[in-house]
Structures are given as C-alpha cells and as structure tokens.
Amino acid sequence: MTDVQKEIEHLREIIDRIDEKLIEGLNDRAKIVLEIRDLKAKGGLPIYDPRREEEIFEKISAKNKGPLYDDALKGVYEAILHCMKDLES
C-alpha cells in the first residue's frame, strides 16, 4: 500500500467515525422530536410549526462556517426535517 493509499484509508476511517456520530446525533434528535410531538398532542397544539423550521434554517445558516454552502446545508436539513415528520410515535 502506498503512502497516498494509507492516507486515504486513514481519512476514510475518520469519515466513518464522523458518520457514526451523525447517526447517533440524528437518532437522539428523533427521540426529542417524538417527545415534543407527544407534548404538543397533550397540550392540544399543532404538530407542524413553519416558524420553527424557519428558525432552524436561520440558526444553521448563522452557525455554518463552511466549506458547505448555506443552500446545501439547508437541503440536508430539509431532508432531516422531512424524515422527522415521518416518524411514528
């Protein structure tokens, strides 16, 4: 194995660890979404809140330091939010 191949292998291992953290974080997020959904149901509040989505998009854009573009990150979050809406409690 060449030095370049070793470096690629090393970087891929780092990506695998980051992916594990992302999966864990997304599942933690999903659990909290379900808790909020239950609370909203108990409180008679609407499940969907478009203002909250706009807040999320504003926050991720403000925290984004790149190299991902804001639009790309927003697309990722739109997919995440769509998956969260499809969760069944």
C-alpha positions as CSV (number, residue, x, y, z in Angstrom):
1,M,0.0,0.0,0.0
2,T,1.4,3.4,-1.0
3,D,1.6,6.4,1.3
4,V,-1.3,8.0,-0.6
5,Q,-3.4,4.9,-0.2
6,K,-2.6,4.8,3.5
7,E,-3.6,8.5,3.9
8,I,-6.9,7.9,2.1
9,E,-7.6,4.9,4.3
10,H,-6.9,7.0,7.4
11,L,-9.2,9.8,6.2
12,R,-11.9,7.3,5.4
13,E,-11.7,5.9,8.9
14,I,-12.2,9.5,10.2
15,I,-15.2,9.8,7.9
16,D,-16.6,6.5,9.3
17,R,-16.3,7.9,12.9
18,I,-18.0,11.1,11.9
19,D,-20.8,9.2,10.2
20,E,-21.3,7.2,13.5
21,K,-21.6,10.5,15.4
22,L,-24.1,11.8,12.8
23,I,-26.2,8.7,13.1
24,E,-26.2,8.9,16.9
25,G,-27.0,12.6,16.8
26,L,-29.8,12.1,14.4
27,N,-31.4,9.4,16.4
28,D,-31.0,11.5,19.6
29,R,-32.7,14.3,17.7
30,A,-35.5,12.0,16.6
31,K,-36.2,10.9,20.2
32,I,-36.6,14.5,21.3
33,V,-38.8,15.3,18.3
34,L,-41.1,12.4,19.4
35,E,-41.1,13.8,23.0
36,I,-42.1,17.3,21.7
37,R,-44.8,15.7,19.5
38,D,-46.3,13.9,22.5
39,L,-46.3,17.1,24.5
40,K,-47.9,19.1,21.7
41,A,-50.6,16.4,21.4
42,K,-51.2,16.6,25.2
43,G,-51.3,20.4,25.0
44,G,-53.6,20.5,22.0
45,L,-51.0,22.3,20.0
46,P,-50.5,22.0,16.2
47,I,-47.8,19.4,15.3
48,Y,-46.4,21.4,12.4
49,D,-44.9,24.9,13.1
50,P,-43.5,26.5,10.0
51,R,-42.0,29.3,12.1
52,R,-39.8,26.7,13.9
53,E,-38.5,25.4,10.6
54,E,-37.5,29.0,9.6
55,E,-35.8,29.4,13.0
56,I,-33.8,26.1,12.4
57,F,-32.7,27.3,8.9
58,E,-31.7,30.7,10.3
59,K,-29.7,29.0,13.1
60,I,-27.8,26.6,10.8
61,S,-27.0,29.4,8.4
62,A,-25.6,31.5,11.2
63,K,-23.5,28.6,12.5
64,N,-22.3,27.4,9.2
65,K,-18.6,28.1,8.8
66,G,-18.2,26.1,5.6
67,P,-17.0,24.6,3.4
68,L,-20.6,23.6,2.8
69,Y,-22.7,26.3,1.3
70,D,-25.8,27.5,3.2
71,D,-28.1,26.3,0.5
72,A,-26.5,22.8,0.6
73,L,-26.8,22.7,4.3
74,K,-30.4,23.8,4.1
75,G,-31.1,21.0,1.7
76,V,-29.6,18.5,4.1
77,Y,-31.8,19.9,6.9
78,E,-34.9,19.9,4.7
79,A,-34.3,16.1,4.3
80,I,-33.8,15.7,8.0
81,L,-36.9,17.6,8.9
82,H,-38.9,15.6,6.3
83,C,-37.7,12.3,7.9
84,M,-38.5,13.6,11.4
85,K,-42.1,14.5,10.3
86,D,-42.5,10.9,9.0
87,L,-41.6,9.4,12.4
88,E,-44.3,7.5,14.2
89,S,-44.5,7.6,17.9
